[in-house]
Amino acid sequence: EINIGEKLYNCDSAFTKPSSLDRHIEIHTGEKSYKCNVYDALFATEGDLKVHKIIHREKPYKCDVCDLMFTTYDDMKVHRIIHTGIKQYKCDICSAVFTTDSELKVHSKIHRGEK
């Protein structure tokens, strides 16, 4: 049993180092002291933080407006346009304008009779 203040936790875990016990106690208390240096995210264990950090290796570029992550800088730049409100993609048939190429492609299906 681990007695922390007034809370008592039934736990069969054993530790040889006080620091290991301290880290383990955080699991029971819900304390999150491992902070991501990219997001303001907090994690209860160092292992959880390491798993989270994988997204930063695979997608290291973060939109500074909505925090979406991207694999390449160019992908992030293209995405950033949606936050500007600039509509640079124009339908050749009806002159409707769209922020992204993908929105225009979806719209174009209307003229082709596709859903």
N, CA, C and O atoms as a DFTB+ gen file, in Angstrom:
460 C
 N C O
     1  1       0.831      -1.182       0.000
     2  2       0.000       0.000       0.000
     3  2       0.877       1.247       0.000
     4  3       1.918       1.300       0.654
     5  1       0.434       2.230      -0.738
     6  2       1.138       3.507      -0.794
     7  2       0.239       4.543      -0.134
     8  3      -0.898       4.741      -0.560
     9  1       0.742       5.199       0.897
    10  2      -0.035       6.211       1.592
    11  2       0.466       7.579       1.165
    12  3       1.607       7.946       1.448
    13  1      -0.386       8.333       0.485
    14  2      -0.019       9.677       0.026
    15  2      -1.040      10.633       0.626
    16  3      -2.181      10.699       0.169
    17  1      -0.628      11.371       1.646
    18  2      -1.579      12.260       2.303
    19  2      -2.705      11.438       2.887
    20  3      -2.467      10.546       3.702
    21  1      -3.925      11.725       2.481
    22  2      -5.082      10.987       2.979
    23  2      -5.469       9.845       2.057
    24  3      -6.339       9.043       2.395
    25  1      -4.832       9.762       0.897
    26  2      -5.209       8.726      -0.064
    27  2      -4.324       7.500       0.119
    28  3      -3.124       7.616       0.365
    29  1      -4.928       6.339      -0.004
    30  2      -4.208       5.084       0.120
    31  2      -4.424       4.301      -1.169
    32  3      -5.561       4.122      -1.606
    33  1      -3.346       3.837      -1.774
    34  2      -3.434       3.109      -3.036
    35  2      -2.973       1.675      -2.829
    36  3      -1.887       1.439      -2.301
    37  1      -3.792       0.722      -3.241
    38  2      -3.384      -0.674      -3.223
    39  2      -2.612      -0.943      -4.492
    40  3      -3.157      -0.870      -5.593
    41  1      -1.338      -1.255      -4.332
    42  2      -0.485      -1.440      -5.495
    43  2       0.586      -2.460      -5.147
    44  3       1.214      -2.379      -4.091
    45  1       0.790      -3.417      -6.038
    46  2       1.782      -4.463      -5.797
    47  2       3.154      -4.127      -6.363
    48  3       4.070      -4.946      -6.284
    49  1       3.307      -2.957      -6.923
    50  2       4.588      -2.583      -7.522
    51  2       5.644      -2.388      -6.442
    52  3       5.354      -1.917      -5.342
    53  1       6.881      -2.763      -6.782
    54  2       8.011      -2.587      -5.867
    55  2       9.131      -1.872      -6.608
    56  3       9.310      -2.055      -7.812
    57  1       9.878      -1.059      -5.878
    58  2      10.922      -0.253      -6.505
    59  2      12.193      -0.285      -5.671
    60  3      12.142      -0.338      -4.442
    61  1      13.326      -0.252      -6.350
    62  2      14.609      -0.251      -5.648
    63  2      15.139       1.153      -5.429
    64  3      16.007       1.368      -4.583
    65  1      14.622       2.116      -6.191
    66  2      15.083       3.504      -6.066
    67  2      13.913       4.406      -5.697
    68  3      12.816       4.250      -6.234
    69  1      14.137       5.344      -4.789
    70  2      13.067       6.291      -4.439
    71  2      12.560       7.078      -5.647
    72  3      11.371       7.388      -5.724
    73  1      13.439       7.403      -6.585
    74  2      13.005       8.170      -7.759
    75  2      12.023       7.370      -8.614
    76  3      11.100       7.931      -9.206
    77  1      12.232       6.055      -8.671
    78  2      11.301       5.204      -9.423
    79  2       9.940       5.179      -8.739
    80  3       8.903       5.221      -9.400
    81  1       9.951       5.110      -7.419
    82  2       8.700       5.147      -6.665
    83  2       7.990       6.479      -6.883
    84  3       6.779       6.512      -7.104
    85  1       8.738       7.573      -6.822
    86  2       8.143       8.898      -7.034
    87  2       7.451       8.985      -8.388
    88  3       6.339       9.501      -8.492
    89  1       8.120       8.475      -9.430
    90  2       7.517       8.504     -10.771
    91  2       6.256       7.649     -10.811
    92  3       5.257       8.019     -11.429
    93  1       6.318       6.486     -10.136
    94  2       5.170       5.591     -10.132
    95  2       3.987       6.210      -9.380
    96  3       2.839       6.045      -9.791
    97  1       4.257       6.903      -8.308
    98  2       3.192       7.530      -7.519
    99  2       2.401       8.513      -8.377
   100  3       1.195       8.675      -8.192
   101  1       3.079       9.163      -9.308
   102  2       2.399      10.116     -10.190
   103  2       1.269       9.457     -10.970
   104  3       0.274      10.105     -11.294
   105  1       1.420       8.175     -11.271
   106  2       0.360       7.442     -11.974
   107  2      -0.898       7.406     -11.110
   108  3      -2.009       7.604     -11.601
   109  1      -0.705       7.149      -9.808
   110  2      -1.849       7.051      -8.900
   111  2      -2.459       8.413      -8.577
   112  3      -3.673       8.522      -8.405
   113  1      -1.639       9.436      -8.495
   114  2      -2.149      10.761      -8.120
   115  2      -2.723      11.518      -9.305
   116  3      -3.491      12.465      -9.135
   117  1      -2.345      11.093     -10.519
   118  2      -2.781      11.813     -11.710
   119  2      -1.915      13.021     -12.013
   120  3      -2.183      13.771     -12.951
   121  1      -0.865      13.204     -11.207
   122  2       0.040      14.333     -11.435
   123  2       0.750      14.149     -12.770
   124  3       1.196      13.051     -13.105
   125  1       0.846      15.219     -13.512
   126  2       1.490      15.164     -14.826
   127  2       2.632      16.173     -14.842
   128  3       2.415      17.372     -15.016
   129  1       3.843      15.672     -14.660
   130  2       4.976      16.591     -14.551
   131  2       5.937      16.510     -15.735
   132  3       6.972      17.175     -15.740
   133  1       5.599      15.697     -16.738
   134  2       6.457      15.596     -17.920
   135  2       5.833      16.431     -19.034
   136  3       4.769      16.091     -19.550
   137  1       6.498      17.520     -19.399
   138  2       5.939      18.498     -20.336
   139  2       6.562      18.357     -21.719
   140  3       7.778      18.221     -21.860
   141  1       5.712      18.391     -22.728
   142  2       6.157      18.420     -24.119
   143  2       6.730      19.805     -24.405
   144  3       6.139      20.814     -24.022
   145  1       7.875      19.854     -25.077
   146  2       8.500      21.150     -25.373
   147  2       7.943      21.792     -26.647
   148  3       8.372      22.884     -27.018
   149  1       7.001      21.136     -27.319
   150  2       6.381      21.705     -28.515
   151  2       4.964      22.182     -28.192
   152  3       4.606      23.325     -28.476
   153  1       4.166      21.299     -27.599
   154  2       2.816      21.648     -27.166
   155  2       2.838      21.987     -25.685
   156  3       3.865      21.831     -25.023
   157  1       1.715      22.449     -25.167
   158  2       1.569      22.642     -23.725
   159  2       0.984      21.382     -23.085
   160  3       0.247      21.465     -22.102
   161  1       1.310      20.230     -23.641
   162  2       0.773      18.971     -23.140
   163  2       1.615      18.467     -21.972
   164  3       2.838      18.611     -21.962
   165  1       0.939      17.873     -20.989
   166  2       1.609      17.295     -19.827
   167  2       1.296      15.811     -19.761
   168  3       0.211      15.382     -20.152
   169  1       2.257      15.017     -19.259
   170  2       2.107      13.574     -19.193
   171  2       2.510      13.061     -17.823
   172  3       3.378      13.633     -17.164
   173  1       1.868      11.972     -17.397
   174  2       2.123      11.410     -16.070
   175  2       3.454      10.679     -16.004
   176  3       4.100      10.662     -14.956
   177  1       3.867      10.079     -17.103
   178  2       5.118       9.320     -17.080
   179  2       6.037       9.758     -18.210
   180  3       5.600      10.313     -19.218
   181  1       7.305       9.496     -18.014
   182  2       8.283       9.802     -19.052
   183  2       8.008       8.966     -20.300
   184  3       8.218       9.423     -21.424
   185  1       7.535       7.735     -20.089
   186  2       7.192       6.863     -21.209
   187  2       6.067       7.429     -22.057
   188  3       6.115       7.373     -23.286
   189  1       5.046       7.978     -21.391
   190  2       3.937       8.598     -22.127
   191  2       4.429       9.781     -22.952
   192  3       3.998       9.976     -24.089
   193  1       5.332      10.567     -22.376
   194  2       5.895      11.709     -23.101
   195  2       6.695      11.235     -24.310
   196  3       6.613      11.836     -25.381
   197  1       7.467      10.160     -24.147
   198  2       8.262       9.634     -25.271
   199  2       7.360       9.172     -26.410
   200  3       7.649       9.422     -27.580
   201  1       6.270       8.501     -26.063
   202  2       5.316       8.057     -27.092
   203  2       4.738       9.274     -27.810
   204  3       4.630       9.282     -29.037
   205  1       4.368      10.294     -27.051
   206  2       3.823      11.519     -27.642
   207  2       4.831      12.179     -28.578
   208  3       4.456      12.672     -29.642
   209  1       6.101      12.191     -28.194
   210  2       7.128      12.879     -28.984
   211  2       7.326      12.263     -30.368
   212  3       7.904      12.901     -31.248
   213  1       6.857      11.039     -30.571
   214  2       6.961      10.404     -31.887
   215  2       6.267      11.261     -32.939
   216  3       6.738      11.337     -34.073
   217  1       5.158      11.907     -32.586
   218  2       4.463      12.733     -33.582
   219  2       5.326      13.889     -34.046
   220  3       5.194      14.353     -35.178
   221  1       6.210      14.355     -33.175
   222  2       7.069      15.475     -33.555
   223  2       8.188      15.032     -34.496
   224  3       8.680      15.828     -35.295
   225  1       8.585      13.776     -34.403
   226  2       9.586      13.255     -35.344
   227  2       8.949      12.996     -36.703
   228  3       9.544      13.280     -37.742
   229  1       7.737      12.455     -36.684
   230  2       7.058      12.132     -37.935
   231  2       6.427      13.369     -38.563
   232  3       6.355      13.486     -39.786
   233  1       5.976      14.281     -37.724
   234  2       5.341      15.517     -38.193
   235  2       5.909      16.689     -37.387
   236  3       5.276      17.168     -36.446
   237  1       7.089      17.139     -37.758
   238  2       7.760      18.159     -36.944
   239  2       7.294      19.594     -37.159
   240  3       7.717      20.484     -36.421
   241  1       6.439      19.848     -38.142
   242  2       6.030      21.223     -38.454
   243  2       4.626      21.486     -37.925
   244  3       3.673      20.801     -38.298
   245  1       4.506      22.480     -37.057
   246  2       3.234      22.773     -36.397
   247  2       2.666      24.095     -36.888
   248  3       3.370      25.103     -36.951
   249  1       1.383      24.077     -37.236
   250  2       0.675      25.312     -37.581
   251  2       0.562      26.154     -36.318
   252  3       0.097      25.668     -35.287
   253  1       0.981      27.398     -36.390
   254  2       0.957      28.250     -35.203
   255  2      -0.434      28.793     -34.879
   256  3      -0.610      29.481     -33.874
   257  1      -1.416      28.491     -35.720
   258  2      -2.781      28.949     -35.466
   259  2      -3.614      27.852     -34.802
   260  3      -4.281      28.100     -33.797
   261  1      -3.576      26.632     -35.366
   262  2      -4.452      25.574     -34.855
   263  2      -3.709      24.370     -34.289
   264  3      -4.341      23.420     -33.826
   265  1      -2.381      24.394     -34.317
   266  2      -1.537      23.340     -33.745
   267  2      -1.554      22.010     -34.504
   268  3      -1.043      21.015     -33.990
   269  1      -2.124      21.966     -35.705
   270  2      -2.010      20.751     -36.509
   271  2      -0.545      20.537     -36.869
   272  3       0.214      21.490     -37.042
   273  1      -0.163      19.266     -36.979
   274  2       1.230      18.922     -37.279
   275  2       1.331      18.400     -38.717
   276  3       0.402      17.776     -39.232
   277  1       2.483      18.670     -39.356
   278  2       2.694      18.291     -40.751
   279  2       4.066      17.664     -40.943
   280  3       5.020      17.976     -40.230
   281  1       4.139      16.772     -41.924
   282  2       5.381      16.077     -42.237
   283  2       6.388      17.005     -42.889
   284  3       7.585      16.916     -42.615
   285  1       5.917      17.891     -43.744
   286  2       6.837      18.799     -44.439
   287  2       6.449      20.255     -44.191
   288  3       5.299      20.569     -43.885
   289  1       7.428      21.120     -44.329
   290  2       7.200      22.553     -44.186
   291  2       6.220      23.043     -45.252
   292  3       5.345      23.862     -44.970
   293  1       6.372      22.533     -46.487
   294  2       5.477      22.943     -47.578
   295  2       4.022      22.574     -47.287
   296  3       3.116      23.362     -47.561
   297  1       3.793      21.372     -46.729
   298  2       2.428      20.975     -46.365
   299  2       1.849      21.938     -45.332
   300  3       0.678      22.311     -45.403
   301  1       2.679      22.331     -44.377
   302  2       2.220      23.266     -43.353
   303  2       1.896      24.626     -43.965
   304  3       0.911      25.258     -43.582
   305  1       2.720      25.083     -44.917
   306  2       2.468      26.374     -45.575
   307  2       1.156      26.348     -46.351
   308  3       0.381      27.303     -46.300
   309  1       0.910      25.259     -47.066
   310  2      -0.345      25.122     -47.819
   311  2      -1.527      25.155     -46.845
   312  3      -2.526      25.831     -47.093
   313  1      -1.405      24.429     -45.752
   314  2      -2.466      24.405     -44.743
   315  2      -2.723      25.799     -44.172
   316  3      -3.877      26.183     -43.983
   317  1      -1.686      26.545     -43.902
   318  2      -1.772      27.875     -43.274
   319  2      -2.704      28.815     -44.037
   320  3      -3.289      29.726     -43.452
   321  1      -2.839      28.591     -45.343
   322  2      -3.687      29.442     -46.181
   323  2      -5.139      29.423     -45.704
   324  3      -5.842      30.425     -45.830
   325  1      -5.591      28.299     -45.159
   326  2      -6.997      28.236     -44.725
   327  2      -7.289      29.243     -43.620
   328  3      -8.435      29.663     -43.457
   329  1      -6.280      29.633     -42.867
   330  2      -6.484      30.593     -41.782
   331  2      -6.497      32.040     -42.275
   332  3      -6.921      32.935     -41.544
   333  1      -6.043      32.276     -43.490
   334  2      -5.987      33.648     -44.015
   335  2      -7.320      34.100     -44.590
   336  3      -7.594      35.297     -44.668
   337  1      -8.155      33.133     -44.994
   338  2      -9.425      33.482     -45.621
   339  2      -9.287      33.765     -47.111
   340  3     -10.283      34.025     -47.786
   341  1      -8.065      33.717     -47.630
   342  2      -7.839      33.956     -49.061
   343  2      -8.367      32.759     -49.842
   344  3      -8.051      31.611     -49.531
   345  1      -9.166      33.039     -50.846
   346  2      -9.735      31.977     -51.676
   347  2      -9.118      32.096     -53.058
   348  3      -9.545      32.904     -53.883
   349  1      -8.107      31.276     -53.292
   350  2      -7.357      31.385     -54.540
   351  2      -7.706      30.313     -55.566
   352  3      -7.149      30.308     -56.664
   353  1      -8.625      29.398     -55.223
   354  2      -9.001      28.340     -56.160
   355  2     -10.390      28.640     -56.711
   356  3     -11.366      28.657     -55.962
   357  1     -10.481      28.878     -58.032
   358  2     -11.723      29.310     -58.667
   359  2     -12.241      28.229     -59.611
   360  3     -11.484      27.652     -60.391
   361  1     -13.530      27.969     -59.527
   362  2     -14.181      27.024     -60.424
   363  2     -14.286      27.663     -61.808
   364  3     -14.756      28.793     -61.936
   365  1     -13.850      26.943     -62.845
   366  2     -13.895      27.448     -64.219
   367  2     -15.318      27.487     -64.777
   368  3     -15.584      28.176     -65.762
   369  1     -16.223      26.751     -64.148
   370  2     -17.579      26.657     -64.674
   371  2     -18.512      27.706     -64.062
   372  3     -19.239      28.383     -64.789
   373  1     -18.497      27.843     -62.745
   374  2     -19.461      28.757     -62.112
   375  2     -18.802      29.898     -61.337
   376  3     -19.498      30.705     -60.721
   377  1     -17.513      29.972     -61.359
   378  2     -16.744      31.035     -60.690
   379  2     -16.792      31.002     -59.167
   380  3     -16.409      31.979     -58.523
   381  1     -17.251      29.906     -58.577
   382  2     -17.182      29.776     -57.119
   383  2     -15.709      29.735     -56.712
   384  3     -14.871      29.221     -57.453
   385  1     -15.399      30.270     -55.552
   386  2     -14.001      30.301     -55.102
   387  2     -13.847      29.533     -53.793
   388  3     -14.762      29.470     -52.972
   389  1     -12.651      28.947     -53.624
   390  2     -12.389      28.087     -52.479
   391  2     -11.001      28.355     -51.912
   392  3     -10.105      28.831     -52.608
   393  1     -10.852      28.043     -50.651
   394  2      -9.582      28.250     -49.960
   395  2      -8.557      27.192     -50.343
   396  3      -7.367      27.490     -50.446
   397  1      -9.009      25.964     -50.552
   398  2      -8.070      24.877     -50.849
   399  2      -8.410      24.188     -52.162
   400  3      -9.540      24.236     -52.646
   401  1      -7.402      23.552     -52.712
   402  2      -7.555      22.770     -53.934
   403  2      -8.523      21.613     -53.706
   404  3      -9.320      21.278     -54.582
   405  1      -8.447      21.009     -52.531
   406  2      -9.330      19.875     -52.254
   407  2     -10.797      20.305     -52.193
   408  3     -11.674      19.545     -52.603
   409  1     -11.074      21.494     -51.696
   410  2     -12.454      22.002     -51.696
   411  2     -12.951      22.204     -53.120
   412  3     -14.102      21.893     -53.426
   413  1     -12.097      22.720     -53.988
   414  2     -12.464      22.906     -55.395
   415  2     -12.743      21.563     -56.062
   416  3     -13.697      21.436     -56.829
   417  1     -11.918      20.566     -55.774
   418  2     -12.120      19.236     -56.368
   419  2     -13.458      18.646     -55.945
   420  3     -14.170      18.068     -56.766
   421  1     -13.802      18.787     -54.675
   422  2     -15.096      18.289     -54.193
   423  2     -16.226      19.034     -54.899
   424  3     -17.199      18.418     -55.335
   425  1     -16.102      20.346     -55.013
   426  2     -17.109      21.169     -55.686
   427  2     -17.266      20.765     -57.154
   428  3     -18.384      20.705     -57.665
   429  1     -16.166      20.493     -57.822
   430  2     -16.192      20.160     -59.254
   431  2     -17.023      18.926     -59.549
   432  3     -17.537      18.774     -60.657
   433  1     -17.161      18.047     -58.574
   434  2     -17.970      16.839     -58.764
   435  2     -19.434      17.194     -59.024
   436  3     -20.144      16.449     -59.698
   437  1     -19.878      18.316     -58.498
   438  2     -21.261      18.765     -58.728
   439  2     -21.501      18.955     -60.222
   440  3     -22.531      18.536     -60.750
   441  1     -20.558      19.581     -60.890
   442  2     -20.705      19.850     -62.322
   443  2     -20.584      18.581     -63.164
   444  3     -21.096      18.521     -64.282
   445  1     -19.915      17.585     -62.631
   446  2     -19.768      16.314     -63.354
   447  2     -20.877      15.330     -62.993
   448  3     -20.918      14.219     -63.521
   449  1     -21.772      15.733     -62.098
   450  2     -22.876      14.859     -61.702
   451  2     -22.472      13.791     -60.713
   452  3     -23.212      12.828     -60.510
   453  1     -21.317      13.938     -60.092
   454  2     -20.855      12.966     -59.097
   455  2     -21.268      13.438     -57.707
   456  3     -21.543      14.617     -57.487
   457  1     -21.304      12.498     -56.786
   458  2     -21.614      12.851     -55.390
   459  2     -20.347      12.980     -54.601
   460  3     -20.391      13.271     -53.406
